[in-house]
Every structure is written in C-alpha cells, then in structure tokens.
Amino acid sequence: MTHVTPPQSLDDGAGDILATQLAQAWHMTFGTPPDENSNFYEAGGQSIDAARMASVAAQSLPQVEDLDAHLMTSLLNEERWADVVRSGREFIAQSPRDPDLGTAG
C-alpha cells in the first residue's frame, strides 16, 4: 500500500493516526491523495465508498466508540476534506480518555 501523508497534522497521536488512515482510505478509493479542499462527491464518492473509508479508518482506533458512523456522516456531509479531518479530530477529543493509554478509551 502506498503511504499517503494527510494534508495537515493538527493535534495528538490519535488525531494524526485518524488523518493518516483517512488519507490512505481516500487514496485507495479514488486513486489520488486528498488535499484540504478535496470534495468527496466531486471525487466520485458514493455512500458505499463513505462506509468503506470510514470503516477502514476507524479500525485503527477501535477504542473510539462509534467513530466509523461519525466519519461516514462527515464524509457525506462536509464540503471539504479538511473539515472531515477536523470533525474526526473533534470527535476523538470528546471521547473518554484512558490516561494509561493516552488515547480514547
């Protein structure tokens, strides 16, 4: 698999993991890496693509409950790629934290 760097790195490790996994899922789905202004629908995305991409990205953070559903909704509703990533980071930040793991738990 080709490693794709996400457009921005804004916060802690979990957010970075999410951004990287989403960028890789986008690249696998559409054949090109996303940029900040990439639009899911303009790239040719359909709801099944959103479900697949969200599932792949959420697998990297299984301790964040309902992350896949949140990401799918964001992919379908947000205008820009950067907004999808921001929304995912905010969702993770609002999830309960396990101080022993340093990630949501």
N, C-alpha and C positions, 0 to 999 in steps of 0.2 A: 504494500500500500504506500502511496506517496504521502510524505509528511507535508501538511499544509499549515502554515502559521496563520493564526487568526489575525484579523485586521488591527485589533488593539488589545493590550493587556492592561486591565484597569485595577484589579484587586487581588485578593488572596489566592492560594493554590487551587481551591475548589472552583472558583470562577475561571481561572486560567485553564483548568482541565476541561471544563464545560466548553469554553470558547474554542479550544483546540479540537475537541471531539465534534462539535457542531460544524466547524470549518471542514474537517475531514469528511463528515457525512455529506455536506454540501458538495464538495469536490467529487465524491463518489457518485452522487446523484446527477449532477449537471455537467461534470467534466471540466469545470474551471473553479478556481478558488473564489470565494466571495470577497467583495470589498465592502466598505462601510455603507455604500448606497445600493448594494445589490438588493433586488426585489424578488421574492420567492415566485410570484406569479409571472413576472417578466422573464424569469429564467426558465419557465416552462413547468413550474411546480403544480402538482395536484394534491388533493388531500391524502392520498395513499403515500405520496412522497414525504409529506409532512409527518405522517405517522411513523414511517420507517426512519427518517432522520432523527426524530425526537427519541425514538426507542434506542437507536444506536448511541446517541449522545448521553442519554440518561443511564445507560448500562455502566458508564464509567464512574457514576456517583450513586450507587444503589442505596446509600444511606439517606438520600434526599427523597422523601416520600412524595409521590405524585409529580415528580419532575418531568416525566415523559408527557403527561397530559398538559402541563403548563407550557412546555416547549412546543408541542403541537399547536396549541391555541395561539401562541406567539407567532409561529411561522405563518399561520393562516391569517392573522390579523394585523401584524405590524408591517409598515411600509418599507422600512429599511433594515438591512442585515444588522447594522449597529444597534438598532432598537430591540431586535430579537435577543442579541447577546446581553444587552443591558437588562432586559426583562428577566432573563435566566439568572444573571448575577444577583439581581434584587431578590428573586425567589429563593435562591440559595442562602443569601444573607438573612432572610427572615425565617429560615428553617431552624429548628432547635439545634444547638451545638453540643457536641460531646467534647469537653475540654481535654480528655485523654487522647482523642484522635486529631483534634484540630480541624475537624470537618463537621459537616452537618451530621446529626445522628439521632 
